[in-house]
Amino acid sequence: MSDDLLTARDKGIPDRAIGMTTAAFLATSPRLDEFWTPLIVLDDAAMRANVATMADWCAERDLEIMPHGKTTMAPDLWQRQLDAGALGITLATMGQVRTGRDLGLDSIMLANAAVDARSLAWLAGELADPAFRFVCWADSLATLDAMERGLRAVRAPRPVDVCVELGAAGGRTGARSIAEAVQVAERLAASDVLRLAGVAGYEGSLAHDRSAAGLDAVRAYLEAQLELHRAITPLYDDGELYVTAGGSAYFEIVADVWSGAERDGRTRFTLRSGAYIVHDDGFYRSISPFDEGGTGAGPHFVNAMHGIARVVSRPEAGLALVDAGKRDLPYDEGLPIPRAAAPELAGPWHPVDATVSAMNDQHSYVRPAEPLAVGEVVRFGLSHPCTAFDKWRVLPVVDSIESGVVIDLIRTWF
């Protein structure tokens, strides 16, 4: 986004940046204390460490990764993951796929079905590019019916790679039994416009914590996925295949289960974890196997995503209202967590003992143990990156959260 013009529509940027290109603004050595509140700030050092940690861990286990790009919808961050060896980027909707192609992606997994005739017509045009890798999912014969109708109507230049999606009772999408999934695979193998490309699924909807019951449900599902892969092996052609699972919560269990699978040189065992690039201070801190607070010498992720807001009101004792709310900070997997306070964005920062009790559209209710003055700023740990990035068109990146030196601006495309 170096040539993009910054405008008053990009919330949080300094007034002097309006009308400048991103490159020109960054050339002036900006600092965070120039920015307006509220903000979400990304930590470059932490993101680089997280990307390297995941890339190294996957390489050691002979795993591919196609990180879920819906987390950030930020091509500059996708590129960091691709540069570290990612096979491609996963996306969630055909609208996101079109956006990704427009932003230069040539390897995309759609972790979903594509059934709309309009988007299938667009996809058929993209498939004329032989360098474009695209694979999507299907979980029923009805899904295949819709795909075949759409692709035949536009005479797609090559078959679309499709993985059979296995689900589980109480989960999200996916065939609810191996027998149903085998029927989908058989139909795929016989199709003239679709190609059976492997098996897919998402284990994260089966648990929401690290309880024994939750982990057992995840493991049982992954073992069933491998059973499906073995069952439909006679239906595969000799092309590239995928076995894919792995959100950002249970990917070490995915790797462990997959370690018992036979490797044939053409099947790509592919994780789709996406939130790891920034991690968080809430949901993933509590559930990720690589949380920075973990014990032992194993790999750890570091929180690289921070909210900053300013105290605008102290209407009663023990309550401070700040200028960031649901429009600015994520709240669906836990409220923001006050971590530090300072007189201004330049610091000095000091730890703060406080909680957030509620959020409105543009305010958060902070309950501090010690009073916070009107005008002070509070830095928050956040929970769930997937609902943080979508609130911002431009996010400043500092070389580290301690320095306040702004080295980049990340633009999102939601």
Disulfide bonds with the S-S distance in Angstrom:
none
